Amino acid sequence: MTAGPTDEPRREPRLTSLAHGGGCGCKIAPDVLQDILSDMPLAGAHRALLVDASTSDDAAVYQISDDIALIATTDFFMPIVDDPFEFGRIAATNALSDVYAMGGRPIFALAIVGMPIEKMTPATIRKILSGGASVCEQAGAPVAGGHSIDSAEPIYGVVALGLAHPDKILRNDGALDGDVLILGKPLGIGIYSAALKQERLDEAGYAEMIASTTRLNIPGTELAALGGVNAITDVTGFGLLGHLSEICRASGVSAVLDDAAIPIFENARALAEAGVKTGASGRNWRAVSHLIDAPAGWTDLRRTLLTDPQTSGGLLVSCAPDAVDDVLSIFAAHGHAGAAVIGRVEAGEARVRVE
């Protein structure tokens, strides 16, 4: 008997083809977001709310008792890779990063799921959820529930909740004159994601991309207990320049970047030289260009790399000079071999100078 149409396996399009963007490159441009939120009232009048949106920090923090503060954050986006399990892993790792960036320990998560049901099979969606759950379990933060909708594009992420001591919260507004800047992961994930969508990413580049985006930023929890760590954020959709600018504005300081010292994936650098980049890098530059002092002859290539939107990017640490070795040791102990000193903090207006 000849098999009929209903007996054939359902063919699904590539995950990345179902979305107009991917990963943290989906973020609304920082200047547009600032305009949208300009009239939104802040919650600073609540004494127990230790951190709100006023400094564009990574998560909200609410003090429960003298010894316990609750960290709450959420992050979700569209596919950055075609493998559904890896998409889930990357999205969950990225969301949990905000808890680590505040110096917290994740305790549990809630899934955020929006899928085009007519275009994706339940089996594929289960793989996405399974990938996210595997990372949350690794972090000691089981997925306890969530919410789902039928949406035009695939969306996945989690609400991440964590705990920390109220006196050990790491914020983005504590950078001090004389601090050293350390970046926990190399840059280039946005370029990799663009190359993948264009079918120009080789196996080595893909392996680097997966390894970096699924490596938890666990060092943040330990850095909270280390003296001399004054400010932290994680580098995600706004690129290095965007998130460093947030530290400068929140802390009232200036920053100096050693352009040659900034770690960048070599495969990503080669792709950028070949013209691969994301649309988000241009939006990121337009949002912060008025705050950046670049050297004469600074190329579009370097600008692209420093504004490249990172998905599940590295922690950006501002610490006292005598804490640098300890900070780098903590990164290395958790497999962040690419962590590097990239610049310093100086007194002055909120600007970033690239040298």
Protein Blocks (a to p, Z undefined) as FASTA:
>chain_A
ZZdfklpccddddfklmpcbecjllpccfklmmmmmmmpccfklpmklmbdcknopabdc
ddfblmbccdddddddddfbfblklmmmmmmmmmmmmmmmnopacfbdcddddddfklpc
fklmmmmmmmmmmmmmmnopacfbdcddddfbdcddddddddddfklcccfklccehiac
ddfbdchklmmmmmmmnopacfklmmmmmmmmmmccklmmmmmmpghiabdcdddfnojm
lmmmmmmmmnopacdddfklpccdfklmmmmmnopacfklmmmmmmmmmmpccdehiafk
lmmmmmoccehiacdddddfklmmmmmmmmmmnopamgccfbdcdedddddddZZ
